Amino acid sequence: MREFVVAKPLSGAAEPEISVNRLIVLGLITRLVTDTAVQLFFPFLPVIAEGLRTTSVAVGRLVSLRSAMGLLSPAFGALADQRGYRFTMRLGLLLGALGYLVVGLSTNLWLAAVGMIIGGLGTFAFVPTLQAYLSARLPFNRRARGLGTLEYAWALAGIIGLYLVGLLIDAYGWRLPLFLLSGLMLVAFVGYGRLPGVRQPGEETAVPLRFSRQTVQAFFDLGHNRRSAWAVLLVAACNMLAAMNIFISYGTWLAREYGLGAVALGTVALILGVADLGGSVLMSLLGDKMGLRRGVMIGTFLAVVGYGLLPLLNQGLVLAVVGLIVSRFAFEFSVVGVIALVSEQAPAHRGKMMTLAAAAALLGSSTAGFTGPWVYETYGVPGLSLISATIMGLTLVLLFFFVRDRAEERLFDK
């Protein structure tokens, strides 16, 4: 990681300087908090539903509502082009802190829905802006390693965050973890005020934040590599839809079919977090060498296998968890590669691309919030498996025929 450059401030001595390595560490710690908040509802869905005196299907719809807020991520991308990454990241952290505080205080679905909307806006504004903030400083041949390191947070949220959440829920109830996560986001909001504000590529020609037909057309113009760029965005959506269709339901599945409680579900989340970490680490180490597109295709194929085997492995708790481990490893391996692919599809519009990718992924996960619990209630694990494996099969076709590693490749077509 020694080759990473130092972030350059916008203006002289008024801005602090910080190495990219330190930025990655800071982003990793902050993402550990935000990703724990995002994942908390997956293994503990039945526990939270019981606390709100409702059903897992109803709380799954709240998760979909939160995910749907990610569809507004491109607006935050435009805001980042105008006001800077630092401003947008801090706004996201503040909204996230407020939203999860409201969820923790809620006594009914309506108040919880308000909190999920605010928390979704904040969390999903922060993450893609942070990715854009870092990717602007990373050369392409180090992009998978740098962004892959940042994505370790998703795995660590399962290994550390969700395991601790399970212990806290068992001892103090489901509200306390939300209060703690809200407080940590507020601390991060204050700390991020000390980061340098860095000018991103294309900022001088950024589209003003005024709504008009021309503004909308300009926003969705992804340049000469548009076909590959839009294909990668569709890959991001499909990858998340297929994965969350299963992962939003695995807590209910394991609790119902194998009698797992909060602590045991937290332990399973820890195990799956290790699988996530393995996928992130492997892609960050090998992605730049094997090629990002090729790496994502390998991960996608493995996901087809993992999702497809779940009904066969659902013959006992150990085998069921093994199937989830394979699926989570493949998912995380692919996700890290997709993020790196997205970052170089339209370099002059990187902030916009990252937020469009977040919106696409969250469209997939919000759809899964409706489909996953319902499919499990109606068709069980075989239904979840069939849907997710089919989606990933179609994703493999997209990657093979339409996606390029980076925008510059198109220049050599003719």
C-alpha positions in Angstrom: 0.0 0.0 0.0 3.1 2.3 0.1 2.5 3.5 -3.5 -0.7 5.4 -2.6 -0.4 9.1 -2.9 -1.2 11.8 -0.4 -4.5 13.5 -0.8 -4.1 17.1 -2.0 -6.2 19.8 -0.5 -8.3 22.2 -2.4 -6.5 25.3 -1.2 -3.1 25.7 0.5 -2.6 25.6 4.2 -6.3 26.0 5.1 -6.8 22.3 4.5 -5.2 19.4 6.4 -3.3 16.7 4.5 -3.8 13.0 5.1 -2.4 9.9 3.4 -4.6 7.6 1.4 -3.6 4.8 3.7 -5.0 6.7 6.7 -8.1 7.6 4.8 -8.7 3.9 4.1 -8.3 3.0 7.8 -10.7 5.8 8.8 -13.2 4.7 6.1 -12.9 1.1 7.2 -13.7 2.0 10.8 -16.6 4.2 9.8 -18.0 1.6 7.4 -17.8 -1.0 10.2 -20.4 1.1 12.0 -22.6 1.9 9.0 -22.5 -1.7 7.6 -23.4 -3.1 11.0 -26.5 -0.9 11.0 -27.4 -2.1 7.5 -26.8 -5.8 8.2 -28.4 -5.8 11.7 -31.9 -6.5 10.3 -30.9 -9.6 8.4 -30.1 -12.2 11.1 -32.2 -10.4 13.8 -35.3 -9.8 11.6 -37.5 -12.1 13.7 -36.2 -10.6 17.0 -36.9 -7.0 15.8 -40.3 -8.1 14.5 -41.2 -9.5 17.9 -40.1 -6.3 19.6 -42.3 -4.2 17.3 -45.2 -6.7 17.7 -45.4 -7.5 14.0 -44.2 -10.1 11.5 -40.9 -10.8 9.8 -42.6 -10.0 6.4 -43.6 -6.5 7.7 -40.1 -5.7 9.0 -38.7 -7.0 5.7 -40.8 -4.4 4.0 -39.3 -1.8 6.2 -35.9 -3.0 5.1 -37.1 -2.6 1.5 -38.2 0.9 2.3 -34.8 1.8 3.7 -33.1 0.3 0.6 -35.4 2.2 -1.7 -33.9 5.4 -0.3 -30.7 4.4 -2.1 -32.5 5.3 -5.3 -31.9 8.9 -4.3 -28.1 8.3 -4.1 -27.5 9.9 -7.5 -28.9 13.2 -6.1 -26.2 13.0 -3.4 -23.7 12.3 -6.2 -24.7 15.5 -7.9 -24.5 17.2 -4.5 -21.0 15.9 -4.0 -20.0 17.3 -7.4 -21.2 20.7 -6.3 -20.4 20.9 -2.5 -17.6 18.3 -2.3 -17.2 14.7 -1.0 -16.6 15.8 2.6 -19.8 17.8 2.9 -21.9 14.9 1.4 -20.3 12.3 3.6 -20.9 14.3 6.8 -24.5 14.9 5.7 -25.0 11.1 5.2 -23.5 10.4 8.7 -25.7 12.9 10.4 -28.9 11.5 8.7 -27.8 8.0 9.5 -27.4 8.8 13.2 -30.8 10.5 13.3 -32.5 7.7 11.4 -31.3 4.8 13.5 -32.0 6.7 16.7 -35.6 7.1 15.6 -35.8 3.3 14.8 -34.5 2.5 18.3 -37.1 4.8 19.8 -40.0 3.5 17.7 -43.0 1.7 19.3 -44.8 1.0 16.0 -44.2 0.3 12.4 -45.0 3.9 11.3 -42.4 5.5 13.5 -39.9 2.8 12.5 -40.6 3.5 8.9 -39.7 7.2 9.4 -36.5 6.2 11.0 -35.7 3.7 8.2 -36.3 6.3 5.6 -33.9 8.8 7.2 -31.3 6.1 8.1 -31.5 4.8 4.5 -30.9 8.3 3.0 -27.9 8.8 5.3 -26.2 5.5 5.1 -26.6 5.1 1.3 -25.5 8.7 0.7 -22.3 8.1 2.8 -21.1 4.8 1.4 -20.9 5.6 -2.4 -19.5 9.1 -1.7 -16.8 7.6 0.5 -16.0 5.1 -2.3 -15.7 8.0 -4.8 -13.6 10.0 -2.4 -11.1 7.2 -2.2 -11.2 6.0 -5.8 -10.3 9.4 -7.0 -6.9 9.0 -5.3 -6.2 5.4 -6.4 -4.5 4.5 -9.7 -6.5 2.0 -11.7 -3.9 -0.8 -11.2 -4.4 -0.4 -7.4 -8.2 0.2 -7.5 -9.3 -3.4 -6.5 -6.8 -3.4 -3.6 -7.7 -0.1 -2.2 -11.5 -0.3 -2.6 -11.3 -4.0 -1.6 -9.7 -3.1 1.6 -12.5 -0.7 2.3 -15.0 -3.4 1.7 -13.5 -5.5 4.5 -15.8 -3.5 6.6 -18.9 -5.4 5.3 -17.2 -8.7 6.5 -16.0 -7.2 9.8 -19.5 -6.0 10.5 -20.6 -9.6 10.5 -17.5 -10.9 12.4 -17.4 -8.2 15.1 -20.5 -6.0 14.7 -23.3 -8.5 14.4 -21.8 -10.9 16.9 -21.7 -8.1 19.5 -25.2 -7.0 18.5 -26.4 -10.5 19.2 -24.9 -10.4 22.7 -26.4 -6.9 23.4 -29.8 -8.0 22.2 -29.7 -11.1 24.4 -28.7 -9.0 27.4 -30.5 -5.6 26.9 -33.0 -6.0 24.1 -32.9 -5.0 20.4 -33.0 -1.2 20.9 -29.6 -0.7 22.6 -27.5 -1.6 19.5 -29.3 1.0 17.4 -28.7 3.7 20.0 -25.0 2.8 20.1 -24.6 2.8 16.3 -26.4 6.2 16.1 -24.0 7.6 18.6 -20.9 6.3 16.8 -22.2 7.8 13.5 -22.5 11.2 15.2 -18.9 10.9 16.4 -17.9 10.2 12.9 -19.9 13.2 11.6 -17.8 15.4 13.8 -14.5 13.7 12.9 -15.0 13.9 9.2 -15.1 17.6 9.4 -11.3 17.5 9.6 -10.8 15.7 6.3 -9.4 17.6 3.3 -11.9 18.7 0.7 -10.5 17.4 -2.6 -11.4 18.5 -6.1 -12.6 15.5 -8.1 -12.2 14.9 -11.8 -14.7 16.9 -13.9 -15.7 19.2 -11.1 -15.0 22.2 -13.2 -17.7 21.1 -15.6 -20.2 19.8 -13.1 -23.8 20.2 -13.9 -25.6 22.8 -11.7 -28.2 21.4 -9.3 -31.2 22.8 -11.2 -34.0 20.5 -12.4 -34.6 20.7 -16.1 -34.8 18.3 -19.0 -31.2 19.2 -20.1 -29.9 18.7 -16.5 -31.6 15.2 -16.3 -30.2 14.2 -19.7 -26.7 15.5 -18.8 -26.8 13.6 -15.5 -27.6 10.3 -17.2 -25.0 10.8 -19.9 -22.1 8.4 -19.0 -19.9 9.3 -22.0 -18.4 7.2 -24.8 -18.4 4.0 -22.7 -22.0 4.2 -21.9 -23.0 0.7 -23.0 -20.5 -0.9 -20.7 -21.2 1.6 -17.9 -25.0 0.9 -17.9 -24.3 -2.9 -18.1 -22.1 -2.7 -15.0 -24.9 -0.8 -13.2 -27.3 -3.6 -14.1 -24.8 -6.2 -12.9 -24.7 -4.3 -9.6 -28.5 -4.4 -9.3 -28.7 -8.1 -10.2 -25.9 -9.1 -7.9 -27.6 -7.4 -4.9 -31.1 -8.7 -5.8 -30.0 -12.3 -6.0 -28.0 -12.1 -2.7 -30.4 -10.2 -0.6 -33.3 -12.3 -1.8 -31.6 -15.1 0.3 -29.8 -13.1 3.0 -32.7 -11.1 4.2 -34.5 -14.4 5.0 -31.7 -16.5 6.4 -32.4 -15.4 10.0 -36.0 -16.4 9.8 -35.0 -19.6 8.0 -32.5 -20.7 10.6 -34.7 -19.6 13.5 -37.7 -21.5 12.2 -36.2 -24.7 10.9 -33.4 -25.1 13.4 -34.6 -23.1 16.5 -31.7 -20.6 16.6 -32.0 -17.7 19.1 -30.3 -14.2 19.1 -26.9 -15.4 20.3 -26.8 -18.3 17.9 -27.9 -16.1 15.0 -25.1 -13.7 16.0 -22.7 -16.5 15.9 -23.9 -17.5 12.4 -23.5 -13.9 11.3 -19.9 -14.0 12.6 -19.2 -17.1 10.5 -20.7 -15.5 7.4 -18.6 -12.4 8.2 -15.5 -14.5 7.9 -16.7 -15.7 4.5 -17.3 -12.1 3.5 -13.8 -11.2 4.6 -12.3 -14.1 2.6 -14.1 -12.9 -0.5 -13.0 -9.3 0.0 -9.4 -10.1 0.7 -9.1 -12.5 -2.2 -10.5 -10.0 -4.7 -8.4 -7.2 -3.3 -5.3 -9.3 -3.7 -6.0 -10.9 -7.0 -8.5 -8.6 -8.8 -5.9 -6.3 -10.3 -3.8 -9.2 -11.5 -6.5 -11.4 -13.0 -8.5 -8.5 -14.4 -11.6 -7.1 -12.7 -14.1 -8.3 -15.3 -12.7 -11.8 -15.2 -12.7 -11.8 -11.4 -16.4 -10.7 -11.2 -17.3 -13.4 -13.7 -15.6 -16.1 -11.6 -17.4 -14.8 -8.5 -20.7 -14.7 -10.4 -20.3 -18.3 -11.5 -19.5 -19.4 -7.9 -22.6 -17.6 -6.7 -24.8 -19.5 -9.2 -23.3 -22.8 -7.7 -23.7 -21.6 -4.1 -27.3 -20.4 -4.5 -28.3 -23.5 -6.5 -27.0 -25.9 -3.9 -28.9 -24.4 -0.9 -31.9 -26.8 -1.1 -29.6 -29.8 -1.3 -27.6 -28.6 1.7 -30.7 -27.8 3.8 -30.5 -31.2 5.5 -29.1 -30.0 8.8 -27.8 -26.8 10.4 -24.1 -27.4 9.6 -24.7 -28.1 5.9 -27.2 -25.2 5.6 -24.5 -22.8 7.1 -21.9 -24.3 4.7 -24.2 -23.4 1.8 -24.6 -19.8 3.1 -20.8 -19.6 3.5 -20.2 -20.4 -0.1 -22.9 -18.0 -1.2 -21.6 -15.1 1.0 -18.0 -15.7 -0.2 -19.1 -15.5 -3.8 -21.3 -12.5 -3.2 -18.6 -10.5 -1.5 -15.9 -11.5 -4.0 -18.1 -10.2 -6.8 -19.2 -7.1 -5.0 -15.7 -5.8 -4.5 -14.9 -6.4 -8.2 -18.1 -4.7 -9.3 -17.3 -1.6 -7.2 -13.8 -1.4 -8.8 -15.3 -1.9 -12.3 -17.8 0.9 -11.7 -15.1 3.3 -10.6 -13.4 3.3 -14.0 -16.3 3.1 -16.4 -16.6 6.9 -16.7 -13.7 8.5 -14.8 -14.9 12.1 -15.5 -18.2 11.2 -13.8 -16.9 9.0 -11.0 -19.0 10.5 -8.2 -22.1 10.1 -10.4 -21.2 6.5 -11.3 -20.6 5.4 -7.8 -24.0 6.8 -6.6 -25.8 5.4 -9.6 -24.2 2.0 -8.7 -25.4 2.4 -5.2 -28.9 3.3 -6.5 -28.9 0.2 -8.8 -27.7 -2.1 -6.0 -30.3 -0.7 -3.6 -33.0 -1.1 -6.2 -32.1 -4.8 -6.2 -32.0 -5.0 -2.4 -35.2 -3.1 -1.9 -36.9 -5.5 -4.3 -35.4 -8.4 -2.4 -36.9 -7.0 0.8 -40.4 -7.7 -0.7 -39.6 -10.9 -2.5 -37.3 -12.7 0.0 -39.5 -13.1 3.0 -42.6 -13.8 0.9 -40.8 -16.3 -1.3 -39.5 -18.1 1.8 -43.0 -18.2 3.4 -44.6 -19.5 0.2 -41.9 -21.7 -1.4 -39.2 -22.2 1.2 -35.5 -22.5 0.5 -36.0 -24.1 -3.0 -37.9 -20.9 -4.1 -35.1 -18.6 -2.8 -32.5 -20.8 -4.5 -34.2 -20.9 -7.9 -34.7 -17.2 -8.1 -31.2 -16.2 -7.0 -29.4 -18.7 -9.1 -31.3 -17.7 -12.2 -30.6 -14.0 -11.7 -26.9 -14.7 -11.4 -26.9 -16.8 -14.5 -28.3 -13.9 -16.5 -25.7 -11.6 -14.8 -23.0 -13.9 -16.2 -24.3 -13.4 -19.7 -24.3 -9.6 -19.2 -20.7 -9.6 -18.0 -19.5 -11.8 -20.9 -21.1 -9.8 -23.8 -21.4 -6.2 -22.6 -19.0 -5.2 -19.9 -15.4 -3.9 -20.3 -12.7 -3.5 -17.7 -12.4 0.2 -18.2 -13.5 3.1 -20.4 -10.2 3.4 -22.3 -10.6 0.0 -23.9 -13.3 1.3 -26.2 -10.7 3.6 -27.9 -9.1 0.5 -29.4 -12.2 -1.1 -30.8 -11.7 0.1 -34.4 
